[in-house]
Amino acid sequence: MAVGKEIRGKIKSVENTKKITKAMEMVAASKMRKAQERMRAARPYSDKIRNIAANLATANPEYTHPFLVKQDTAKTVGFIVVTTDKGLCGGLNTNALRLVTAKVRDLESKGNKIEAVAIGNKGLGFLNRIGAKVVSHAVQLGDTPHLDKLIGPVKVLLDAYQEGKLDAVYLVYTKFINTMKQEPMLEQLLPLAGERMQADKGNHSWDYIYEPEAQTVIDELLVRYVEALVYQAVAENLASEQSARMVAMKSASDNAGSVIGELKLIYNKTRQAAITKELSEIVAGAAAV
């Protein structure tokens, strides 16, 4: 029964694969809870510093930070692309990188050049494949991203914008909605005087008391604000990654179970056909005698 032996080998192989995907699903579920807690813990800080930065940007009209000034002379646009270091997480990276591709094509059609910072192995590989200029990157961040590992690569684009070498900086990541839904996002990071700042500006007409002076406080705070946005994006992307991986591995385990059921059915039919054939040969032999 060479055919039956071959089917048994396939069943065993799929069962081993199912054990792996089930284990990966359990690991992703455990990491997902921690990633969600970290993401939710960062949200209040991100929201508060956004509110303060929005008020500071409008409360001191005699000084304008370079991050608030719109530029259109450099003809170069920066991208911060946040992806995962590992795969097996469904279409998470594909959906985010599709947004990058569409935006890059639109900008290049208008004569703009592209400079990018890659956070995550998948994004770094993608940017290298499409021939984008990668000025810095951060990979292997692990399950707990640290701000000090992100500041260096991101600062390259922030300094370039301050020097007038970039017209705008965009941030691409995957926002965590819930366990079953993650939404790819493409947001304008610089200049800050966009929808994000306008939405938080409100109708405040008060000003702060600055110490030592307004320019120093605004300079420091807006840099911290941009760094907080990038860290929040990485935290959101990490929570989305673990959720997507858990769902993908559960789907893989379910599909493996279906394949095992189909292979066992084929194996039983093959075995039954072989037994029936042997019985028929025995009966035919006995009748001939």
C-alpha positions as CSV (number, residue, x, y, z in Angstrom):
1,M,0.0,0.0,0.0
2,A,2.4,2.6,-1.3
3,V,-0.4,5.1,-1.8
4,G,-1.7,4.6,1.8
5,K,1.7,5.1,3.2
6,E,2.2,8.3,1.2
7,I,-1.1,9.7,2.5
8,R,-0.2,8.8,6.1
9,G,3.1,10.7,5.7
10,K,1.1,13.8,4.5
11,I,-1.3,13.5,7.4
12,K,1.7,13.4,9.8
13,S,3.3,16.4,8.2
14,V,0.2,18.5,8.4
15,E,-0.4,17.5,12.0
16,N,3.2,18.7,12.9
17,T,2.5,22.0,11.1
18,K,-0.8,22.4,13.0
19,K,1.1,21.9,16.3
20,I,3.5,24.7,15.3
21,T,0.7,27.1,14.2
22,K,-1.3,26.4,17.4
23,A,1.8,27.1,19.6
24,M,2.5,30.4,17.7
25,E,-1.2,31.4,18.1
26,M,-0.9,30.9,21.9
27,V,2.4,32.9,22.1
28,A,0.9,35.7,20.0
29,A,-2.2,35.9,22.2
30,S,0.1,36.2,25.3
31,K,2.2,38.9,23.7
32,M,-0.9,40.7,22.3
33,R,-2.2,41.5,25.8
34,K,1.1,43.0,26.9
35,A,1.4,45.0,23.6
36,Q,-2.2,46.4,24.0
37,E,-1.5,47.4,27.6
38,R,1.7,49.2,26.5
39,M,-0.1,50.9,23.6
40,R,-3.0,52.1,25.8
41,A,-0.6,53.4,28.5
42,A,1.1,55.6,25.9
43,R,-2.1,57.1,24.5
44,P,-2.9,59.5,27.3
45,Y,0.6,61.0,27.2
46,S,0.5,61.3,23.4
47,D,-2.9,63.0,23.6
48,K,-1.9,65.4,26.3
49,I,1.4,66.5,24.7
50,R,-0.5,66.9,21.4
51,N,-3.0,69.3,23.1
52,I,-0.2,71.3,24.8
53,A,1.8,71.5,21.5
54,A,-1.3,72.7,19.6
55,N,-1.8,75.5,22.1
56,L,1.9,76.5,22.3
57,A,2.0,76.7,18.5
58,T,-0.7,79.3,18.4
59,A,-0.3,81.1,21.7
60,N,3.1,82.7,20.9
61,P,2.7,84.5,17.5
62,E,6.1,86.2,17.7
63,Y,8.0,82.9,17.3
64,T,7.3,80.2,14.8
65,H,9.1,76.9,15.1
66,P,10.5,75.3,11.8
67,F,8.2,72.3,12.3
68,L,5.2,74.6,11.9
69,V,6.5,76.2,8.6
70,K,5.3,74.7,5.3
71,Q,8.0,74.3,2.7
72,D,7.8,73.5,-1.0
73,T,11.2,74.3,-2.4
74,A,13.3,71.2,-1.6
75,K,11.3,68.9,-3.8
76,T,12.2,66.0,-1.4
77,V,9.7,64.2,0.9
78,G,10.6,62.0,3.8
79,F,8.8,58.8,5.0
80,I,8.9,57.0,8.3
81,V,7.7,53.5,7.5
82,V,6.8,51.4,10.6
83,T,6.5,47.7,9.9
84,T,7.2,44.4,11.7
85,D,10.5,42.5,12.0
86,K,8.9,39.1,11.4
87,G,6.3,37.8,9.0
88,L,3.4,35.4,9.5
89,C,1.0,38.2,10.4
90,G,-1.4,38.1,7.5
91,G,-1.7,41.2,5.3
92,L,-0.6,43.7,8.0
93,N,2.6,44.8,6.3
94,T,1.2,44.5,2.8
95,N,-1.6,46.9,3.4
96,A,0.7,49.5,5.0
97,L,3.3,49.2,2.2
98,R,0.5,49.5,-0.4
99,L,-0.2,53.0,1.0
100,V,3.5,53.9,0.8
101,T,3.7,52.7,-2.8
102,A,0.6,54.8,-3.9
103,K,1.9,57.9,-2.1
104,V,5.5,57.5,-3.5
105,R,4.2,57.2,-7.0
106,D,2.0,60.2,-6.6
107,L,4.9,62.3,-5.3
108,E,7.4,61.1,-7.9
109,S,4.9,61.9,-10.7
110,K,5.1,65.5,-9.4
111,G,8.9,65.6,-9.5
112,N,9.6,64.9,-5.8
113,K,12.4,62.7,-4.5
114,I,12.0,60.3,-1.7
115,E,14.0,59.7,1.5
116,A,12.9,57.1,4.0
117,V,13.5,55.8,7.5
118,A,12.6,52.2,8.0
119,I,11.5,50.9,11.4
120,G,11.2,47.1,11.0
121,N,12.9,44.5,8.7
122,K,9.9,44.2,6.4
123,G,9.8,47.9,5.6
124,L,13.5,48.0,5.1
125,G,13.5,45.2,2.6
126,F,10.6,46.7,0.7
127,L,12.2,50.2,0.5
128,N,15.4,48.6,-0.8
129,R,13.5,46.7,-3.4
130,I,11.7,49.7,-4.8
131,G,15.0,51.7,-4.9
132,A,14.0,54.3,-2.3
133,K,16.8,56.2,-0.5
134,V,17.0,54.8,3.0
135,V,18.8,57.3,5.2
136,S,18.6,55.3,8.4
137,H,16.8,52.4,9.9
138,A,15.9,50.6,13.2
139,V,15.3,46.9,13.3
140,Q,15.0,44.1,15.9
141,L,13.2,46.3,18.4
142,G,11.8,43.3,20.1
143,D,8.5,43.0,22.0
144,T,9.2,46.2,24.1
145,P,10.2,49.2,21.9
146,H,12.4,51.8,23.6
147,L,12.4,55.4,22.6
148,D,16.2,55.7,22.7
149,K,16.4,53.2,19.8
150,L,13.9,55.3,17.7
151,I,15.2,58.8,18.4
152,G,18.5,58.4,16.4
153,P,17.0,57.2,13.1
154,V,14.0,59.5,13.2
155,K,16.2,62.6,14.1
156,V,17.9,62.3,10.7
157,L,14.7,63.3,9.0
158,L,13.7,65.9,11.6
159,D,17.1,67.6,11.2
160,A,16.8,67.6,7.4
161,Y,13.4,69.2,7.7
162,Q,14.6,71.9,10.0
163,E,17.5,72.6,7.6
164,G,15.0,73.0,4.7
165,K,16.1,69.9,2.9
166,L,12.6,68.3,3.0
167,D,9.2,69.6,2.1
168,A,7.2,67.2,4.3
169,V,7.6,64.1,6.4
170,Y,4.9,61.3,6.4
171,L,4.4,58.6,9.0
172,V,3.1,55.2,7.9
173,Y,2.0,52.6,10.4
174,T,-0.9,50.2,11.3
175,K,-3.3,51.5,13.9
176,F,-4.8,49.1,16.4
177,I,-8.7,49.2,16.3
178,N,-9.5,45.9,17.9
179,T,-8.3,42.3,17.9
180,M,-10.0,41.5,14.5
181,K,-9.3,44.9,12.8
182,Q,-6.1,46.9,12.2
183,E,-6.1,49.9,9.9
184,P,-3.1,51.1,7.9
185,M,-2.5,54.8,8.4
186,L,-0.5,57.4,6.4
187,E,-0.3,60.7,8.3
188,Q,1.6,63.9,7.7
189,L,4.1,64.3,10.5
190,L,5.7,67.5,9.4
191,P,4.8,70.3,9.0
192,L,2.7,70.1,12.2
193,A,0.2,72.8,11.2
194,G,-2.1,70.2,9.7
195,E,-5.4,68.6,10.5
196,R,-3.9,66.9,13.7
197,M,-2.9,70.2,15.2
198,Q,-6.0,72.1,14.1
199,A,-8.2,69.5,15.6
200,D,-6.6,69.9,19.0
201,K,-6.2,73.7,18.9
202,G,-9.8,74.4,20.1
203,N,-10.9,78.0,20.9
204,H,-8.2,78.7,23.6
205,S,-7.0,82.3,23.7
206,W,-4.7,82.0,26.8
207,D,-1.0,81.8,26.8
208,Y,1.6,80.1,29.0
209,I,4.2,81.6,31.3
210,Y,7.5,80.4,29.8
211,E,10.6,79.6,31.7
212,P,13.3,80.3,30.7
213,E,11.8,81.7,27.4
214,A,9.1,80.8,24.9
215,Q,11.5,79.8,22.1
216,T,13.5,77.3,24.2
217,V,10.3,75.7,25.6
218,I,8.6,75.4,22.2
219,D,11.8,74.0,20.6
220,E,12.1,71.3,23.2
221,L,8.4,70.5,23.4
222,L,7.8,70.1,19.7
223,V,10.7,67.7,19.3
224,R,9.4,65.7,22.2
225,Y,5.9,65.9,20.6
226,V,7.1,64.4,17.3
227,E,9.1,61.7,19.1
228,A,5.9,60.8,21.1
229,L,4.0,60.5,17.8
230,V,6.6,58.1,16.4
231,Y,6.7,56.0,19.6
232,Q,2.9,55.8,19.7
233,A,2.9,54.6,16.1
234,V,5.4,51.9,16.9
235,A,3.4,50.8,19.9
236,E,0.2,50.7,17.8
237,N,2.0,48.7,15.1
238,L,3.3,46.2,17.7
239,A,-0.2,45.6,19.1
240,S,-1.6,45.2,15.6
241,E,1.2,42.8,14.7
242,Q,0.5,40.4,17.6
243,S,-3.3,40.6,17.0
244,A,-2.9,39.9,13.2
245,R,-0.4,37.0,13.9
246,M,-2.8,35.4,16.4
247,V,-5.7,35.6,13.9
248,A,-3.5,34.3,11.1
249,M,-2.2,31.4,13.1
250,K,-5.7,30.5,14.3
251,S,-6.8,30.5,10.6
252,A,-3.8,28.4,9.7
253,S,-4.6,25.9,12.5
254,D,-8.2,25.6,11.4
255,N,-7.2,25.1,7.8
256,A,-4.7,22.4,8.8
257,G,-7.5,20.6,10.7
258,S,-9.6,20.7,7.5
259,V,-6.8,19.3,5.4
260,I,-6.2,16.5,7.9
261,G,-9.9,15.6,7.8
262,E,-9.8,15.5,4.0
263,L,-6.6,13.4,3.9
264,K,-8.0,10.9,6.5
265,L,-11.1,10.5,4.4
266,I,-9.0,9.9,1.3
267,Y,-6.9,7.4,3.2
268,N,-9.9,5.5,4.5
269,K,-11.4,5.3,1.0
270,T,-8.1,4.1,-0.5
271,R,-7.7,1.5,2.3
272,Q,-11.3,0.4,1.9
273,A,-10.8,0.1,-1.9
274,A,-7.6,-2.0,-1.4
275,I,-9.4,-4.4,1.0
276,T,-12.3,-4.8,-1.3
277,K,-10.0,-5.5,-4.2
278,E,-8.1,-8.2,-2.2
279,L,-11.4,-9.8,-1.1
280,S,-12.6,-9.8,-4.7
281,E,-9.3,-11.5,-5.8
282,I,-9.7,-14.2,-3.0
283,V,-13.3,-14.9,-4.0
284,A,-12.4,-15.1,-7.7
285,G,-9.5,-17.5,-6.9
286,A,-11.7,-19.7,-4.8
287,A,-14.4,-19.8,-7.5
288,A,-11.8,-20.8,-10.1
289,V,-10.6,-23.7,-7.9
